[in-house]
């Protein structure tokens, strides 16, 4: 995130409980979205990934990886 700062966050696949996609009108026009990855541990959940291109594709990929690790995960669109 950011131009002057580069921040990264990490969460193990086993902690992911839900993936959600949020789209405003502007997001729909630019074909982007905000993706939130929710964790079993509320203190370590990602806040959000904004302006994600091909958000449905990314959410499906995340769900597939989590499902391989722990079983089904919910995707809210």
C-alpha positions as CSV (number, residue, x, y, z in Angstrom):
1,X,0.0,0.0,0.0
2,X,1.1,3.6,-0.6
3,X,3.8,5.2,-2.7
4,X,6.4,6.1,-0.1
5,X,5.6,3.1,2.1
6,X,5.2,-0.5,1.2
7,X,3.2,-2.5,3.7
8,X,2.6,-6.2,3.6
9,X,0.4,-8.4,5.8
10,X,0.4,-12.2,6.1
11,X,-2.2,-14.6,7.2
12,X,-2.0,-18.4,7.1
13,X,-4.6,-20.2,5.0
14,X,-5.8,-22.1,8.0
15,X,-7.0,-18.8,9.6
16,X,-9.1,-17.5,6.7
17,X,-12.8,-17.8,7.5
18,X,-14.5,-15.6,4.9
19,X,-13.7,-13.6,1.7
20,X,-15.9,-10.6,0.8
21,X,-16.1,-8.4,-2.2
22,X,-17.3,-4.8,-1.9
23,X,-18.1,-2.7,-5.0
24,X,-19.2,0.9,-5.2
25,X,-20.6,2.5,-8.3
26,X,-17.1,3.9,-9.1
27,X,-15.6,0.4,-8.6
28,X,-18.1,-1.1,-11.0
29,X,-17.2,1.6,-13.6
30,X,-13.5,0.9,-13.3
31,X,-14.0,-2.9,-12.9
32,X,-12.3,-3.0,-9.5
33,X,-13.4,-3.8,-6.0
34,X,-12.3,-4.0,-2.4
35,X,-11.6,-7.4,-1.1
36,X,-11.7,-8.2,2.6
37,X,-10.2,-11.4,4.0
38,X,-11.7,-12.3,7.4
39,X,-9.7,-14.3,9.9
40,X,-10.6,-16.6,12.8
41,X,-8.5,-14.2,14.9
42,X,-10.1,-10.8,14.7
43,X,-6.9,-9.0,15.7
44,X,-5.0,-10.3,12.6
45,X,-7.7,-10.0,9.9
46,X,-6.8,-7.9,6.9
47,X,-8.5,-4.5,6.8
48,X,-8.9,-4.5,3.0
49,X,-7.3,-4.7,-0.4
50,X,-8.7,-1.8,-2.4
51,X,-8.8,-1.2,-6.2
52,X,-8.3,-4.9,-7.0
53,X,-8.5,-5.7,-10.7
54,X,-10.5,-8.9,-11.5
55,X,-11.8,-9.2,-7.9
56,X,-14.0,-12.2,-8.5
57,X,-11.2,-14.1,-10.0
58,X,-8.9,-13.3,-7.0
59,X,-11.6,-14.2,-4.5
60,X,-12.2,-17.5,-6.2
61,X,-8.4,-18.2,-6.2
62,X,-8.2,-17.4,-2.5
63,X,-11.2,-19.6,-1.7
64,X,-9.7,-22.4,-3.7
65,X,-6.4,-22.2,-1.8
66,X,-8.1,-22.1,1.5
67,X,-10.4,-25.0,0.6
68,X,-7.4,-27.1,-0.2
69,X,-6.0,-26.3,3.2
70,X,-9.1,-26.5,5.5
71,X,-12.3,-27.1,3.6
72,X,-15.1,-24.8,2.4
73,X,-15.0,-21.0,2.9
74,X,-17.7,-18.4,2.2
75,X,-17.5,-15.9,-0.6
76,X,-19.9,-12.9,-0.3
77,X,-20.3,-10.8,-3.5
